[in-house]
């Protein structure tokens, strides 16, 4: 799909800029997905929802300090270390799609913290994701956030790692389902190395 340009026009957002994006748009971030008829994705990465910085620059996991892009690079999923803090470049997007990696979110509304989302929003997001996965049929899906996953999919006892997708009503057969940690700097339980290890497990599992 064609991405909207960064609303910031290539500059980093200020605190005042960020405040304008809080909860304003149910589709605050463009997905990174192949065009219709493109090759099958090896991995569809699912964030919980866009943070304010991410919404401001229209790029996934864009806030400085987020460990997502460094972890993917260290895990060998990307050939270069992506800097999305001012927006996602066309070259980086092409490289992701070329590597068979797509990115979407459970919920489109931008918030400062994922725990600002309601249970209803997360459950609705799971229904939307099921539609996307059914259409795209990626080899595997990785949801980045165990708490949101538990609520969205009604799996209160789920743990990190590969999931038993037969527990998810309507989940397409042949599509692996994984849950990895939320990569935000607010998650004190993880660092770049531990996150990279979990991303490698997704691809090798």
Z-matrix of the N, CA and C atoms (Angstrom, degrees):
N
C 1 1.448
C 2 1.515 1 109.67
N 3 1.313 2 118.05 1 156.45
C 4 1.452 3 122.53 2 176.94
C 5 1.531 4 108.84 3 -84.09
N 6 1.308 5 115.98 4 129.39
C 7 1.459 6 120.67 5 -177.87
C 8 1.518 7 111.15 6 -85.87
N 9 1.319 8 115.62 7 147.18
C 10 1.453 9 120.12 8 168.69
C 11 1.524 10 108.14 9 -68.53
N 12 1.316 11 118.45 10 147.23
C 13 1.465 12 118.50 11 174.49
C 14 1.523 13 110.19 12 -68.28
N 15 1.314 14 116.22 13 160.63
C 16 1.455 15 120.31 14 176.45
C 17 1.520 16 110.02 15 -58.98
N 18 1.327 17 118.90 16 129.20
C 19 1.464 18 120.35 17 176.01
C 20 1.522 19 112.72 18 -59.32
N 21 1.333 20 117.15 19 -20.82
C 22 1.460 21 121.10 20 -179.57
C 23 1.528 22 112.63 21 -85.85
N 24 1.316 23 116.92 22 -4.44
C 25 1.459 24 119.63 23 178.68
C 26 1.508 25 114.23 24 63.83
N 27 1.329 26 116.96 25 29.30
C 28 1.450 27 120.51 26 177.10
C 29 1.512 28 114.80 27 94.60
N 30 1.326 29 118.52 28 -2.03
C 31 1.468 30 119.63 29 176.92
C 32 1.520 31 109.75 30 -101.79
N 33 1.325 32 115.74 31 160.42
C 34 1.451 33 120.16 32 177.52
C 35 1.530 34 109.68 33 -76.50
N 36 1.334 35 117.34 34 140.33
C 37 1.462 36 119.67 35 -178.48
C 38 1.517 37 112.48 36 -72.45
N 39 1.315 38 115.29 37 148.65
C 40 1.465 39 121.78 38 173.91
C 41 1.528 40 109.09 39 -90.64
N 42 1.318 41 116.21 40 172.15
C 43 1.468 42 120.24 41 176.65
C 44 1.520 43 111.01 42 -58.38
N 45 1.329 44 116.50 43 -39.86
C 46 1.469 45 119.96 44 178.39
C 47 1.522 46 110.94 45 -65.58
N 48 1.323 47 116.87 46 -38.50
C 49 1.469 48 120.27 47 177.13
C 50 1.521 49 110.04 48 -60.49
N 51 1.329 50 116.96 49 -46.74
C 52 1.456 51 121.03 50 -175.69
C 53 1.525 52 111.67 51 -59.83
N 54 1.307 53 116.69 52 -38.59
C 55 1.466 54 120.30 53 -177.63
C 56 1.520 55 111.26 54 -60.78
N 57 1.321 56 117.36 55 -27.60
C 58 1.469 57 120.44 56 -178.08
C 59 1.520 58 112.45 57 -71.17
N 60 1.313 59 117.21 58 -17.47
C 61 1.468 60 120.03 59 -174.45
C 62 1.535 61 113.10 60 -100.31
N 63 1.312 62 117.77 61 -0.42
C 64 1.458 63 120.83 62 -176.10
C 65 1.525 64 111.02 63 -69.01
N 66 1.321 65 115.90 64 107.70
C 67 1.453 66 121.84 65 172.57
C 68 1.506 67 116.31 66 68.03
N 69 1.328 68 118.34 67 13.54
C 70 1.457 69 119.33 68 -171.98
C 71 1.524 70 113.88 69 -84.18
N 72 1.307 71 118.01 70 -24.86
C 73 1.458 72 119.68 71 -169.22
C 74 1.517 73 110.16 72 -133.49
N 75 1.318 74 116.09 73 126.77
C 76 1.466 75 119.87 74 178.14
C 77 1.521 76 111.42 75 -73.22
N 78 1.329 77 117.75 76 -11.78
C 79 1.471 78 122.19 77 177.43
C 80 1.530 79 108.09 78 -131.82
N 81 1.330 80 114.73 79 65.23
C 82 1.454 81 120.48 80 -171.04
C 83 1.520 82 113.50 81 -77.11
N 84 1.321 83 117.69 82 -12.27
C 85 1.462 84 121.02 83 -175.24
C 86 1.515 85 110.27 84 -138.99
N 87 1.319 86 116.80 85 131.02
C 88 1.462 87 120.32 86 174.49
C 89 1.528 88 109.87 87 -70.39
N 90 1.331 89 116.07 88 139.99
C 91 1.461 90 120.56 89 173.25
C 92 1.524 91 110.38 90 -70.64
N 93 1.316 92 116.19 91 155.99
C 94 1.460 93 122.61 92 169.15
C 95 1.517 94 106.08 93 -106.24
N 96 1.316 95 116.19 94 96.63
C 97 1.458 96 121.58 95 -174.82
C 98 1.527 97 109.81 96 -138.28
N 99 1.320 98 117.27 97 152.80
C 100 1.473 99 119.70 98 179.21
C 101 1.517 100 110.84 99 -69.63
N 102 1.315 101 115.06 100 155.35
C 103 1.463 102 120.17 101 174.68
C 104 1.520 103 109.56 102 -67.41
N 105 1.308 104 116.39 103 158.49
C 106 1.459 105 121.43 104 179.55
C 107 1.524 106 109.96 105 -53.39
N 108 1.318 107 115.90 106 133.12
C 109 1.457 108 120.29 107 179.96
C 110 1.514 109 114.26 108 85.51
N 111 1.347 110 116.81 109 0.90
C 112 1.454 111 119.89 110 178.89
C 113 1.521 112 111.60 111 -73.08
N 114 1.334 113 115.32 112 173.86
C 115 1.464 114 118.63 113 -177.36
C 116 1.522 115 110.97 114 -68.22
N 117 1.314 116 115.46 115 156.23
C 118 1.458 117 121.74 116 -178.22
C 119 1.523 118 110.45 117 -63.77
N 120 1.330 119 116.41 118 135.63
C 121 1.451 120 120.74 119 177.27
C 122 1.526 121 110.48 120 -69.88
N 123 1.315 122 115.22 121 138.94
C 124 1.459 123 119.62 122 170.73
C 125 1.524 124 110.23 123 -76.75
N 126 1.336 125 116.64 124 -32.55
C 127 1.462 126 121.39 125 -175.86
C 128 1.518 127 110.39 126 -150.29
N 129 1.327 128 115.70 127 128.08
C 130 1.465 129 121.92 128 170.49
C 131 1.523 130 107.30 129 -107.42
N 132 1.326 131 116.09 130 115.15
C 133 1.457 132 122.22 131 179.41
C 134 1.534 133 108.40 132 -92.32
N 135 1.322 134 115.88 133 133.15
C 136 1.459 135 121.09 134 -176.30
C 137 1.533 136 109.19 135 -121.36
N 138 1.323 137 116.31 136 109.74
C 139 1.449 138 120.21 137 172.25
C 140 1.526 139 110.07 138 -78.16
N 141 1.310 140 116.80 139 169.27
C 142 1.465 141 119.63 140 178.12
C 143 1.517 142 109.85 141 -74.55
N 144 1.334 143 117.62 142 -58.16
C 145 1.467 144 122.99 143 175.40
C 146 1.523 145 107.94 144 -164.84
N 147 1.316 146 117.77 145 162.97
C 148 1.466 147 119.06 146 -179.02
C 149 1.522 148 111.69 147 -69.79
N 150 1.330 149 116.03 148 135.95
C 151 1.457 150 120.08 149 166.37
C 152 1.523 151 109.51 150 -75.33
N 153 1.318 152 116.69 151 173.80
C 154 1.460 153 119.86 152 -176.20
C 155 1.527 154 111.64 153 -66.94
N 156 1.336 155 117.48 154 -39.28
C 157 1.474 156 119.97 155 179.22
C 158 1.531 157 109.30 156 -65.13
N 159 1.330 158 116.17 157 -44.39
C 160 1.459 159 121.30 158 178.61
C 161 1.520 160 111.39 159 -57.43
N 162 1.345 161 116.81 160 -44.20
C 163 1.462 162 120.37 161 178.41
C 164 1.524 163 111.22 162 -66.14
N 165 1.331 164 116.22 163 -37.31
C 166 1.461 165 119.90 164 -176.49
C 167 1.523 166 112.58 165 -65.59
N 168 1.344 167 117.14 166 -34.08
C 169 1.464 168 119.77 167 -178.12
C 170 1.526 169 112.46 168 -107.29
N 171 1.350 170 116.78 169 0.45
C 172 1.474 171 122.50 170 179.64
C 173 1.530 172 111.37 171 53.11
N 174 1.332 173 114.41 172 53.65
C 175 1.469 174 120.30 173 178.37
C 176 1.517 175 108.62 174 -147.50
N 177 1.334 176 118.86 175 135.72
C 178 1.465 177 120.71 176 -176.14
C 179 1.521 178 113.01 177 -68.72
N 180 1.347 179 114.84 178 141.37
C 181 1.465 180 122.01 179 175.33
C 182 1.530 181 111.27 180 50.75
N 183 1.327 182 116.12 181 47.00
C 184 1.466 183 120.88 182 -168.26
C 185 1.518 184 114.43 183 -89.64
N 186 1.309 185 118.01 184 -18.37
C 187 1.468 186 118.94 185 -173.38
C 188 1.528 187 111.03 186 -63.79
N 189 1.339 188 118.25 187 131.41
C 190 1.466 189 120.26 188 175.58
C 191 1.532 190 110.15 189 -55.99
N 192 1.316 191 116.51 190 135.38
C 193 1.450 192 121.00 191 -177.73
C 194 1.514 193 113.31 192 99.63
N 195 1.330 194 117.35 193 -17.20
C 196 1.461 195 119.26 194 174.73
C 197 1.525 196 108.24 195 -69.09
N 198 1.332 197 116.61 196 135.60
C 199 1.469 198 120.24 197 -174.26
C 200 1.521 199 113.37 198 -88.67
N 201 1.342 200 118.20 199 3.32
C 202 1.460 201 120.83 200 -173.85
C 203 1.523 202 112.54 201 -58.63
N 204 1.325 203 117.52 202 -57.99
C 205 1.465 204 120.08 203 -174.78
C 206 1.527 205 112.13 204 -67.64
N 207 1.348 206 119.90 205 -42.68
C 208 1.467 207 118.77 206 174.85
C 209 1.530 208 112.91 207 -59.50
N 210 1.343 209 117.48 208 -37.52
C 211 1.467 210 120.07 209 -179.88
C 212 1.520 211 111.08 210 -67.95
N 213 1.346 212 117.23 211 -41.98
C 214 1.466 213 119.56 212 178.31
C 215 1.525 214 110.60 213 -62.66
N 216 1.319 215 116.65 214 -40.57
C 217 1.464 216 120.36 215 -179.88
C 218 1.530 217 110.39 216 -66.13
N 219 1.321 218 116.76 217 -45.42
C 220 1.461 219 119.93 218 -179.29
C 221 1.522 220 111.45 219 -66.04
N 222 1.335 221 116.12 220 -29.66
C 223 1.469 222 120.21 221 178.55
C 224 1.518 223 112.39 222 -78.63
N 225 1.326 224 117.40 223 -9.49
C 226 1.453 225 121.19 224 -179.66
C 227 1.510 226 114.63 225 85.65
N 228 1.339 227 117.34 226 12.64
C 229 1.462 228 120.12 227 179.04
C 230 1.520 229 112.34 228 -79.70
N 231 1.331 230 116.63 229 -25.18
C 232 1.464 231 120.87 230 173.64
C 233 1.517 232 108.56 231 -122.68
N 234 1.330 233 116.61 232 150.84
C 235 1.458 234 121.63 233 -178.52
C 236 1.526 235 112.19 234 -82.83
N 237 1.322 236 116.06 235 -21.15
C 238 1.456 237 121.26 236 179.94
C 239 1.520 238 108.75 237 -131.61
N 240 1.333 239 115.98 238 160.51
C 241 1.461 240 121.01 239 176.51
C 242 1.528 241 108.40 240 -84.19
N 243 1.310 242 116.17 241 111.36
C 244 1.463 243 121.61 242 -177.26
C 245 1.519 244 109.54 243 -75.82
N 246 1.329 245 116.20 244 133.23
C 247 1.461 246 122.41 245 170.50
C 248 1.519 247 107.22 246 -111.66
N 249 1.325 248 115.80 247 102.02
C 250 1.470 249 120.68 248 -177.01
C 251 1.519 250 111.92 249 -99.69
N 252 1.327 251 118.62 250 11.94
C 253 1.464 252 121.07 251 -171.80
C 254 1.520 253 113.61 252 -65.67
N 255 1.331 254 117.67 253 -21.59
C 256 1.469 255 121.47 254 176.54
C 257 1.526 256 111.75 255 -112.53
N 258 1.322 257 116.59 256 6.85
C 259 1.462 258 121.56 257 -177.30
C 260 1.518 259 109.75 258 126.98
N 261 1.322 260 115.86 259 160.58
C 262 1.463 261 120.75 260 179.31
C 263 1.524 262 109.01 261 -92.96
N 264 1.323 263 116.43 262 122.85
C 265 1.455 264 119.91 263 -177.74
C 266 1.527 265 110.60 264 -72.02
N 267 1.320 266 116.05 265 156.12
C 268 1.461 267 120.36 266 176.69
C 269 1.521 268 110.69 267 -60.39
N 270 1.329 269 116.58 268 -37.22
C 271 1.465 270 119.84 269 179.94
C 272 1.524 271 110.90 270 -64.51
N 273 1.340 272 116.82 271 -41.93
C 274 1.461 273 119.79 272 179.18
C 275 1.522 274 110.88 273 -66.94
N 276 1.324 275 117.11 274 -39.35
C 277 1.464 276 119.45 275 178.68
C 278 1.526 277 110.78 276 -64.66
N 279 1.326 278 117.01 277 -43.56
C 280 1.470 279 120.23 278 178.25
C 281 1.519 280 110.61 279 -61.66
N 282 1.334 281 116.80 280 -39.25
C 283 1.460 282 120.38 281 -179.63
C 284 1.528 283 110.99 282 -65.40
N 285 1.318 284 117.02 283 -40.17
C 286 1.461 285 120.18 284 178.25
C 287 1.526 286 110.88 285 -62.84
N 288 1.323 287 115.77 286 -50.98
C 289 1.463 288 119.55 287 -179.36
C 290 1.523 289 110.03 288 -62.81
N 291 1.334 290 116.63 289 -39.05
C 292 1.459 291 120.26 290 178.68
C 293 1.519 292 112.49 291 -63.23
N 294 1.341 293 116.30 292 -30.74
C 295 1.458 294 120.88 293 177.57
C 296 1.527 295 111.93 294 -84.15
N 297 1.326 296 116.27 295 0.00
C 298 1.459 297 120.11 296 179.03
C 299 1.509 298 114.02 297 80.37
N 300 1.344 299 116.90 298 25.67
C 301 1.466 300 121.76 299 -178.70
C 302 1.526 301 109.69 300 -112.93
N 303 1.326 302 116.69 301 127.98
C 304 1.455 303 122.82 302 174.25
C 305 1.514 304 109.73 303 -119.61
N 306 1.338 305 116.31 304 160.84
C 307 1.463 306 121.22 305 -178.13
C 308 1.524 307 109.79 306 -138.00
N 309 1.324 308 116.26 307 132.92
C 310 1.458 309 122.43 308 173.72
C 311 1.524 310 107.79 309 -144.33
N 312 1.337 311 117.49 310 -172.89
C 313 1.454 312 122.55 311 179.30
C 314 1.512 313 110.62 312 -133.95
N 315 1.325 314 116.43 313 155.56
C 316 1.453 315 120.16 314 171.88
C 317 1.520 316 110.97 315 -65.62
N 318 1.321 317 116.13 316 -46.77
C 319 1.468 318 122.69 317 -176.32
C 320 1.517 319 108.74 318 -124.80
N 321 1.322 320 116.94 319 137.50
C 322 1.456 321 121.00 320 -177.49
C 323 1.509 322 115.37 321 -86.02
N 324 1.342 323 118.44 322 -17.50
C 325 1.467 324 121.19 323 -175.11
C 326 1.522 325 110.48 324 -73.16
N 327 1.316 326 116.09 325 133.67
C 328 1.459 327 121.38 326 -179.41
C 329 1.525 328 110.95 327 -83.75
N 330 1.335 329 115.69 328 135.51
C 331 1.463 330 122.06 329 176.15
C 332 1.518 331 109.27 330 -140.73
N 333 1.319 332 116.07 331 162.32
C 334 1.462 333 119.90 332 177.16
C 335 1.523 334 110.45 333 -69.88
N 336 1.350 335 117.19 334 -34.51
C 337 1.463 336 122.16 335 -179.70
C 338 1.524 337 108.83 336 -136.32
N 339 1.333 338 115.92 337 147.24
C 340 1.463 339 119.88 338 -179.35
C 341 1.523 340 111.79 339 -65.52
N 342 1.349 341 117.75 340 -27.24
C 343 1.457 342 118.89 341 -178.26
C 344 1.521 343 113.21 342 -73.95
N 345 1.334 344 117.40 343 0.55
C 346 1.461 345 121.07 344 173.18
C 347 1.526 346 111.95 345 -80.60
N 348 1.323 347 117.57 346 -10.42
C 349 1.461 348 121.08 347 -179.57
C 350 1.527 349 110.23 348 -77.24
N 351 1.321 350 116.05 349 147.97
C 352 1.459 351 120.65 350 177.65
C 353 1.526 352 110.30 351 -85.94
N 354 1.324 353 115.00 352 159.80
C 355 1.457 354 120.89 353 175.22
C 356 1.532 355 110.34 354 -57.74
N 357 1.324 356 116.32 355 -41.58
C 358 1.467 357 120.17 356 -179.17
C 359 1.524 358 111.52 357 -62.64
N 360 1.335 359 117.42 358 -38.94
C 361 1.461 360 120.48 359 178.36
C 362 1.529 361 110.87 360 -63.23
N 363 1.318 362 116.93 361 -42.18
C 364 1.456 363 120.44 362 -178.50
C 365 1.529 364 111.30 363 -67.86
N 366 1.329 365 116.94 364 -41.52
C 367 1.466 366 119.99 365 179.25
C 368 1.526 367 110.24 366 -65.33
N 369 1.329 368 116.76 367 -41.44
C 370 1.465 369 120.21 368 176.30
C 371 1.526 370 110.51 369 -63.33
N 372 1.336 371 116.70 370 -37.54
C 373 1.454 372 120.48 371 178.20
C 374 1.509 373 112.55 372 -63.96
N 375 1.346 374 116.63 373 -36.41
C 376 1.460 375 119.99 374 177.16
C 377 1.522 376 111.02 375 -63.73
N 378 1.316 377 116.74 376 -40.03
C 379 1.470 378 120.39 377 177.57
C 380 1.530 379 110.60 378 -62.69
N 381 1.340 380 116.21 379 -42.70
C 382 1.469 381 119.41 380 178.64
C 383 1.519 382 110.78 381 -63.71
N 384 1.341 383 116.05 382 -42.28
C 385 1.464 384 119.75 383 -179.14
C 386 1.522 385 110.97 384 -62.98
N 387 1.318 386 117.40 385 -39.38
C 388 1.458 387 119.96 386 177.18
C 389 1.522 388 110.87 387 -56.48
N 390 1.324 389 116.70 388 -39.98
C 391 1.456 390 119.92 389 177.73
C 392 1.513 391 112.28 390 -64.20
N 393 1.336 392 116.66 391 -42.45
C 394 1.463 393 121.15 392 179.66
C 395 1.526 394 110.55 393 -64.30
N 396 1.330 395 116.50 394 -44.85
C 397 1.460 396 120.62 395 -178.52
C 398 1.524 397 110.82 396 -66.40
N 399 1.320 398 116.89 397 -39.78
C 400 1.464 399 120.32 398 178.04
C 401 1.519 400 111.10 399 -62.20
N 402 1.330 401 116.21 400 -38.45
C 403 1.467 402 119.99 401 -179.85
C 404 1.521 403 112.13 402 -72.94
N 405 1.340 404 117.09 403 -45.27
C 406 1.461 405 120.82 404 -173.34
C 407 1.529 406 113.27 405 -84.59
N 408 1.333 407 117.70 406 -29.65
C 409 1.463 408 121.81 407 -178.06
C 410 1.530 409 112.12 408 50.87
N 411 1.328 410 118.20 409 54.52
C 412 1.470 411 118.75 410 176.54
C 413 1.525 412 110.60 411 -67.08
N 414 1.321 413 116.68 412 162.57
C 415 1.464 414 119.44 413 177.62
C 416 1.524 415 110.83 414 -64.94
N 417 1.321 416 116.09 415 -39.45
C 418 1.458 417 120.72 416 -178.54
C 419 1.528 418 109.64 417 -150.79
N 420 1.320 419 114.73 418 153.88
C 421 1.462 420 123.35 419 177.38
C 422 1.519 421 107.79 420 -123.71
N 423 1.326 422 117.39 421 135.99
C 424 1.459 423 121.43 422 176.75
C 425 1.523 424 109.17 423 -126.08
N 426 1.327 425 116.38 424 116.35
C 427 1.459 426 122.34 425 177.62
C 428 1.523 427 108.04 426 -91.34
N 429 1.327 428 117.38 427 126.76
C 430 1.465 429 122.10 428 -175.70
C 431 1.528 430 110.03 429 -96.54
N 432 1.335 431 114.94 430 82.04
C 433 1.459 432 119.51 431 178.49
C 434 1.513 433 111.20 432 151.30
N 435 1.331 434 117.59 433 104.44
C 436 1.455 435 121.06 434 -173.47
C 437 1.528 436 112.11 435 -71.57
N 438 1.332 437 118.43 436 -39.22
C 439 1.464 438 120.14 437 -178.53
C 440 1.514 439 110.81 438 -63.87
N 441 1.322 440 117.01 439 -46.25
C 442 1.463 441 120.84 440 178.67
C 443 1.517 442 111.02 441 -63.43
N 444 1.336 443 117.10 442 -39.66
C 445 1.462 444 120.63 443 178.74
C 446 1.520 445 110.86 444 -60.64
N 447 1.322 446 116.98 445 -46.68
C 448 1.461 447 120.44 446 -178.72
C 449 1.522 448 111.45 447 -56.63
N 450 1.325 449 115.97 448 -44.68
C 451 1.462 450 120.14 449 -178.70
C 452 1.527 451 110.93 450 -71.31
N 453 1.324 452 116.47 451 -48.59
C 454 1.465 453 121.05 452 -173.96
C 455 1.521 454 112.04 453 -60.96
N 456 1.328 455 116.60 454 -40.15
C 457 1.460 456 120.35 455 -173.96
C 458 1.523 457 113.46 456 -105.92
N 459 1.328 458 116.78 457 8.71
C 460 1.446 459 119.46 458 177.16
C 461 1.509 460 113.64 459 62.61
N 462 1.346 461 116.17 460 41.24
C 463 1.463 462 121.91 461 -178.12
C 464 1.531 463 109.02 462 -124.19
N 465 1.340 464 117.89 463 73.24
C 466 1.472 465 120.65 464 -171.88
C 467 1.526 466 114.46 465 -64.52
N 468 1.324 467 118.39 466 -19.34
C 469 1.462 468 121.24 467 -178.19
C 470 1.532 469 112.69 468 -102.66
N 471 1.319 470 117.28 469 6.69
C 472 1.466 471 120.49 470 -178.82
C 473 1.527 472 110.79 471 -61.46
N 474 1.325 473 116.13 472 145.63
C 475 1.463 474 122.24 473 175.23
C 476 1.524 475 108.08 474 -122.66
N 477 1.320 476 116.15 475 167.75
C 478 1.455 477 120.51 476 179.62
C 479 1.525 478 110.87 477 -61.08
N 480 1.321 479 115.16 478 151.88
C 481 1.448 480 120.37 479 177.26
C 482 1.518 481 111.83 480 113.34
N 483 1.328 482 115.35 481 -163.02
C 484 1.458 483 121.12 482 -178.87
C 485 1.524 484 109.95 483 -72.04
N 486 1.332 485 115.38 484 136.15
C 487 1.459 486 121.66 485 -176.87
C 488 1.529 487 111.31 486 -102.48
N 489 1.317 488 115.10 487 157.24
C 490 1.464 489 121.16 488 170.80
C 491 1.521 490 106.61 489 -83.80
N 492 1.325 491 116.27 490 95.53
C 493 1.465 492 120.10 491 -173.43
C 494 1.516 493 113.10 492 -67.88
N 495 1.331 494 117.66 493 -13.75
C 496 1.464 495 119.71 494 177.60
C 497 1.524 496 111.07 495 -67.37
N 498 1.320 497 116.93 496 -15.84
C 499 1.462 498 120.70 497 177.11
C 500 1.527 499 112.31 498 -77.70
N 501 1.344 500 116.57 499 -14.36
C 502 1.460 501 121.56 500 -177.85
C 503 1.523 502 108.38 501 -98.19
N 504 1.311 503 116.66 502 110.07
C 505 1.458 504 120.30 503 -178.21
C 506 1.526 505 110.66 504 -60.13
N 507 1.334 506 115.59 505 126.32
C 508 1.450 507 120.50 506 177.27
C 509 1.508 508 115.22 507 88.12
N 510 1.346 509 117.15 508 -2.63
C 511 1.478 510 118.41 509 -179.12
C 512 1.531 511 109.12 510 -67.45
N 513 1.337 512 117.92 511 130.75
C 514 1.474 513 120.22 512 -176.18
C 515 1.529 514 112.64 513 -63.84
N 516 1.303 515 116.16 514 135.37
C 517 1.460 516 120.50 515 176.12
C 518 1.528 517 109.51 516 -66.34
N 519 1.306 518 115.60 517 144.41
C 520 1.454 519 119.81 518 178.94
C 521 1.517 520 114.29 519 87.06
N 522 1.340 521 117.94 520 0.84
C 523 1.467 522 121.72 521 176.93
C 524 1.525 523 107.85 522 -112.00
N 525 1.325 524 116.69 523 112.26
C 526 1.460 525 120.02 524 179.25
C 527 1.528 526 110.26 525 -68.46
N 528 1.329 527 115.46 526 148.76
C 529 1.459 528 121.67 527 179.45
C 530 1.524 529 108.97 528 -125.53
N 531 1.330 530 115.29 529 124.29
C 532 1.457 531 122.47 530 -179.96
C 533 1.528 532 109.86 531 -125.16
N 534 1.326 533 115.28 532 156.11
C 535 1.461 534 121.20 533 169.25
C 536 1.518 535 107.86 534 -126.30
N 537 1.317 536 115.24 535 128.90
C 538 1.465 537 122.34 536 178.39
C 539 1.527 538 108.11 537 -119.73
N 540 1.325 539 117.78 538 164.91
C 541 1.464 540 119.22 539 -177.07
C 542 1.525 541 112.80 540 -68.56
N 543 1.309 542 114.80 541 153.81
C 544 1.460 543 121.33 542 172.50
C 545 1.529 544 107.24 543 -65.64
N 546 1.360 545 118.95 544 128.13
C 547 1.461 546 119.83 545 -171.89
C 548 1.525 547 115.18 546 -87.66
N 549 1.333 548 117.66 547 0.42
C 550 1.457 549 120.48 548 -178.76
C 551 1.516 550 111.57 549 -57.77
N 552 1.320 551 115.89 550 150.88
C 553 1.453 552 120.49 551 175.04
C 554 1.517 553 113.17 552 -62.18
N 555 1.342 554 116.81 553 -14.92
C 556 1.463 555 120.57 554 177.41
C 557 1.530 556 111.79 555 -72.19
N 558 1.327 557 117.57 556 -17.03
C 559 1.469 558 121.90 557 179.71
C 560 1.525 559 108.96 558 -86.38
N 561 1.332 560 115.72 559 94.79
C 562 1.463 561 121.02 560 -174.65
C 563 1.524 562 112.91 561 -74.95
N 564 1.317 563 117.80 562 -8.57
C 565 1.463 564 120.68 563 -177.72
C 566 1.533 565 112.64 564 -80.71
N 567 1.331 566 117.46 565 -10.86
C 568 1.463 567 120.90 566 -174.37
C 569 1.517 568 111.19 567 -127.67
N 570 1.327 569 115.79 568 157.47
C 571 1.459 570 122.26 569 169.73
C 572 1.526 571 107.66 570 -134.30
N 573 1.308 572 117.30 571 -179.72
C 574 1.458 573 119.98 572 -176.06
C 575 1.523 574 111.61 573 -59.15
N 576 1.338 575 117.26 574 -41.01
C 577 1.464 576 120.05 575 -178.24
C 578 1.523 577 112.07 576 -66.08
N 579 1.337 578 117.80 577 -44.22
C 580 1.466 579 119.32 578 -179.26
C 581 1.519 580 111.24 579 -69.45
N 582 1.325 581 116.76 580 -34.67
C 583 1.460 582 119.54 581 176.08
C 584 1.528 583 110.63 582 -66.41
N 585 1.329 584 116.82 583 -42.82
C 586 1.461 585 120.57 584 179.40
C 587 1.522 586 110.83 585 -60.94
N 588 1.320 587 116.58 586 -39.32
C 589 1.463 588 120.44 587 178.48
C 590 1.532 589 110.62 588 -60.53
N 591 1.310 590 116.50 589 -40.78
C 592 1.465 591 119.93 590 -179.08
C 593 1.531 592 111.56 591 -71.45
N 594 1.340 593 117.23 592 -34.98
C 595 1.463 594 118.89 593 175.99
C 596 1.526 595 111.04 594 -68.10
N 597 1.328 596 117.53 595 -36.89
C 598 1.473 597 119.14 596 176.08
C 599 1.524 598 111.04 597 -62.99
N 600 1.337 599 116.33 598 -36.74
C 601 1.459 600 119.99 599 179.10
C 602 1.527 601 111.18 600 -63.50
N 603 1.324 602 116.63 601 -36.81
C 604 1.467 603 119.73 602 178.32
C 605 1.514 604 110.43 603 -59.92
N 606 1.321 605 117.03 604 -44.74
C 607 1.468 606 120.25 605 -177.09
C 608 1.517 607 112.84 606 -77.55
N 609 1.316 608 117.26 607 -27.57
C 610 1.469 609 119.35 608 -178.20
C 611 1.509 610 112.01 609 -94.06
N 612 1.354 611 116.56 610 -11.66
C 613 1.448 612 120.11 611 -174.75
C 614 1.500 613 113.36 612 -79.15
